[in-house]
Amino acid sequence: MKKRRWKTRIKKLCEEVGTYKKSFDDLIDMAAAYAEQRDNVGEMLLEEELIIEQTNKGGFTNKVKNPAYVIWDDLNKTLLMCFRELGLTPAQLKKINEDTFIRSREEKNGNTLIELLRKKQQDEENKDG
C-alpha cells in the first residue's frame, strides 16, 4: 500500500476510536511512511529466505537472519510504537480513555441506584406532605 493510502487509513482509524487530533497529522504521516517501507520490504522477503548463510572474515560460514527480515522487524516495531502513540492499540486506547471508561461504568451502575433512592425519597415525601 502506498503512503497516501496508509495515511488516510490511519487517520480514519484514529477518528473511529476517537483519538484523532489535527496535531497528530505529523505522526500519522510518519507512521504511514513506516508502513509503506514495511510493505515494500515484506514484498521483497517473499522472494528471499529468512535464514541465509553468511561467510565471516575468518572464512567460516554461519546461518544468520536475512538483513531484510531484520529491517522488516524493526519497521514493524516502530510502526507498532506509532500506533500506540495514536491510541490504536487496545491497551493504549484504554489507557487514554481510562477516565471515560471508569466514569461511564460508575455512572451506569450508580445512576440506577441513585435514581431508585431519589424516587423512594420523593415517594416518602409525597406520602408525608
CORUR-V768401 format. One record per residue. N is the residue number from 1. PSI is psi in whole degrees, -180 to 180 (999 if undefined). D_CENTER is the distance of its C-alpha to the mean C-alpha in Angstrom with 2 decimals. Layout:
n={N & N}
psi={PSI & PSI}
d_center={D_CENTER & D_CENTER}
This chain:
n={1 & 2 & 3 & 4 & 5 & 6 & 7 & 8 & 9 & 10 & 11 & 12 & 13 & 14 & 15 & 16 & 17 & 18 & 19 & 20 & 21 & 22 & 23 & 24 & 25 & 26 & 27 & 28 & 29 & 30 & 31 & 32 & 33 & 34 & 35 & 36 & 37 & 38 & 39 & 40 & 41 & 42 & 43 & 44 & 45 & 46 & 47 & 48 & 49 & 50 & 51 & 52 & 53 & 54 & 55 & 56 & 57 & 58 & 59 & 60 & 61 & 62 & 63 & 64 & 65 & 66 & 67 & 68 & 69 & 70 & 71 & 72 & 73 & 74 & 75 & 76 & 77 & 78 & 79 & 80 & 81 & 82 & 83 & 84 & 85 & 86 & 87 & 88 & 89 & 90 & 91 & 92 & 93 & 94 & 95 & 96 & 97 & 98 & 99 & 100 & 101 & 102 & 103 & 104 & 105 & 106 & 107 & 108 & 109 & 110 & 111 & 112 & 113 & 114 & 115 & 116 & 117 & 118 & 119 & 120 & 121 & 122 & 123 & 124 & 125 & 126 & 127 & 128 & 129}
psi={144 & 160 & -43 & -42 & -40 & -42 & -45 & -43 & -45 & -42 & -42 & -42 & -43 & -41 & -40 & -40 & -4 & 24 & 3 & 135 & 146 & -34 & -12 & -3 & -37 & -41 & -39 & -41 & -43 & -45 & -39 & -38 & -44 & -41 & -42 & -45 & -42 & -43 & -42 & -45 & -38 & -40 & -39 & -36 & -25 & -28 & -7 & 165 & 147 & -32 & 127 & 164 & 137 & 134 & 127 & -177 & -31 & -4 & 4 & 141 & 127 & 155 & 130 & 163 & 142 & 129 & -32 & -37 & -40 & -43 & -45 & -43 & -43 & -42 & -38 & -46 & -40 & -41 & -41 & -39 & -41 & -43 & -39 & -47 & -30 & -1 & 28 & 10 & 149 & -44 & -44 & -37 & -42 & -41 & -42 & -43 & 18 & -43 & -41 & -44 & -48 & -46 & -46 & -34 & -44 & -42 & -42 & -47 & -41 & -37 & -40 & -46 & -45 & -44 & -42 & -43 & -42 & -42 & -43 & -41 & -42 & -41 & -41 & -39 & -39 & -36 & -40 & -36 & 999}
d_center={18.54 & 19.66 & 17.85 & 18.90 & 17.53 & 14.09 & 14.26 & 15.31 & 12.69 & 9.71 & 11.87 & 12.60 & 9.13 & 8.88 & 12.40 & 11.96 & 9.77 & 12.05 & 10.28 & 12.08 & 14.94 & 17.40 & 17.15 & 13.62 & 15.34 & 16.20 & 12.74 & 11.77 & 15.06 & 14.42 & 11.16 & 13.33 & 16.12 & 14.36 & 13.26 & 16.89 & 18.37 & 16.49 & 17.81 & 21.22 & 21.46 & 20.36 & 23.18 & 25.55 & 24.76 & 25.88 & 29.33 & 29.43 & 29.71 & 27.03 & 29.88 & 32.63 & 35.89 & 36.43 & 39.77 & 39.88 & 42.62 & 44.80 & 44.91 & 42.97 & 40.49 & 37.27 & 34.34 & 31.06 & 27.56 & 27.59 & 26.49 & 24.52 & 22.51 & 21.91 & 20.72 & 18.41 & 16.93 & 16.59 & 14.89 & 12.39 & 11.75 & 11.70 & 9.25 & 6.77 & 7.93 & 7.57 & 3.92 & 4.33 & 7.24 & 6.34 & 4.95 & 2.37 & 2.72 & 6.42 & 7.98 & 6.67 & 7.23 & 10.45 & 11.33 & 11.16 & 13.08 & 15.11 & 18.29 & 17.87 & 17.32 & 20.27 & 22.43 & 22.11 & 22.88 & 25.82 & 27.05 & 26.99 & 28.90 & 30.99 & 32.06 & 33.90 & 35.87 & 36.58 & 37.70 & 39.99 & 41.50 & 42.12 & 43.68 & 45.87 & 46.89 & 47.83 & 49.78 & 51.70 & 52.46 & 53.69 & 55.97 & 57.39 & 57.80}
